């Protein structure tokens, strides 16, 4: 493989465009399309391009790992900073858990079970009044014109 073909392989791995790679490697712009097409048919060119692509993927993986480590470090700094706002610390913790594959429970989606035997008489009355008002508001909302309700 000559120097120009080597350069073509390098440039093709960077751009994945045979015409551009051929021009960058020094082939005439008027013949770059056909030169690139012909070069990509050659097994030694294909092997060298594959080698360059593997090297690029490895480099990108290293960069991603480094960036990931830096992001986690920044989040850990926020979590451990007592002067940071509580919301920022919670958000940082959620981000770390999320990246670790742990889902965070949204407490607003959980219905608390209430043991009525543990409530005082006043608390029971308040709870009952709340539930009745909630049922009334839902019924009124479902009775609005244009709403056919559940089938």
C-alpha positions in Angstrom: 0.0 0.0 0.0 1.4 3.4 -1.0 1.4 6.6 1.1 -1.6 8.0 -0.8 -3.7 4.9 -0.3 -2.7 4.9 3.4 -3.9 8.5 3.7 -7.1 7.6 1.9 -7.8 4.9 4.5 -7.2 7.4 7.3 -9.4 10.1 5.8 -12.2 7.6 4.9 -12.3 6.4 8.5 -12.7 10.0 9.6 -15.4 11.0 7.1 -16.9 7.8 5.7 -17.0 9.6 2.4 -14.9 8.0 -0.3 -14.8 11.1 -2.6 -13.8 13.5 0.2 -11.2 11.0 1.4 -9.7 10.6 -2.1 -9.4 14.4 -2.5 -7.8 14.7 1.0 -5.4 11.9 0.1 -4.3 13.8 -3.0 -6.3 12.3 -5.8 -7.6 14.7 -8.5 -11.0 16.1 -7.6 -12.3 15.2 -11.1 -11.5 11.5 -10.6 -11.9 11.4 -6.8 -15.3 9.7 -6.9 -14.1 6.8 -9.1 -10.8 6.5 -7.3 -12.6 6.3 -3.9 -15.0 3.7 -5.3 -12.2 1.6 -6.7 -10.0 1.8 -3.6 -12.8 0.6 -1.3 -13.0 -2.6 -3.4 -9.5 -3.6 -2.5 -9.1 -6.0 0.5 -6.0 -4.4 1.8 -7.8 -1.0 1.8 -10.8 -2.5 3.5 -8.6 -4.0 6.2 -6.7 -0.8 6.8 -10.0 1.2 7.0 -11.3 -1.3 9.5 -8.2 -0.9 11.6 -8.5 2.9 11.6 -12.2 2.6 12.5 -11.4 0.3 15.4 -8.8 2.7 16.7 -11.3 5.6 16.4 -14.0 3.6 18.3 -11.4 2.8 21.1 -10.4 6.4 21.3 -14.1 7.5 21.5 -14.7 4.9 24.2 -11.8 6.2 26.3 -13.1 9.8 25.9 -16.6 8.8 26.9 -15.3 7.0 30.0 -13.2 10.0 31.0 -16.2 12.3 30.5 -18.4 9.9 32.4 -16.0 9.8 35.3 -15.8 13.6 35.3 -19.6 14.0 35.3 -19.9 11.5 38.2 -17.2 13.4 40.1 -19.0 16.7 39.6 -22.3 15.2 40.8 -20.6 13.8 43.9 -19.2 17.2 44.7 -22.7 18.7 44.5 -24.1 16.0 46.7 -21.4 16.4 49.4 -21.5 20.2 49.3 -23.5 21.4 52.4 -23.8 24.9 50.9 -25.5 23.5 47.7 -29.2 23.9 47.5 -31.1 20.9 48.7 -32.8 20.6 45.3 -29.4 20.6 43.5 -28.2 17.8 45.9 -31.3 15.7 45.3 -31.1 16.3 41.5 -27.4 15.2 41.5 -28.3 12.1 43.5 -31.1 11.2 41.1 -28.7 11.7 38.2 -26.2 9.3 39.7 -28.9 6.7 40.5 -30.3 7.1 37.0 -26.9 6.5 35.3 -26.4 3.5 37.5 -29.6 1.9 36.2 -31.6 2.5 39.3 -35.0 4.0 38.8 -36.1 6.7 41.3 -39.5 6.3 42.8 -41.9 9.2 42.1 -43.7 9.5 45.5 -46.5 11.4 43.9 -47.5 8.3 42.0 -47.7 6.1 45.1 -51.0 6.0 46.9 -50.5 5.8 50.6 -52.5 3.2 52.4 -54.1 4.6 55.5 -54.9 2.4 58.4 -58.1 4.0 59.8 -57.7 2.2 63.1 -54.6 4.3 63.7 -56.5 7.6 63.1 -58.2 9.7 65.7 -61.9 10.3 65.4 -61.2 13.9 64.1 -58.6 12.5 61.5 -61.2 10.0 60.3 -63.8 12.7 59.8 -61.3 14.9 57.9 -60.3 12.0 55.7 -63.9 11.0 55.0 -64.8 14.6 54.1 -61.7 14.9 51.8 -62.6 11.6 50.0 -66.3 12.7 49.6 -65.3 16.0 48.2 -62.8 14.3 45.8 -65.6 11.9 44.7 -68.0 14.8 44.1 -65.5 16.8 42.1 -64.7 13.7 39.9 -68.4 13.1 39.4 -69.0 16.7 38.5 -66.1 16.6 36.1 -67.4 13.5 34.4 -70.9 15.0 34.1 -69.7 17.9 32.0 -71.2 18.2 28.5 -69.3 16.5 25.8 -67.9 13.9 28.1 -69.4 10.5 27.5 -67.6 9.0 30.5 -66.2 5.5 30.7 -67.7 2.9 28.4 
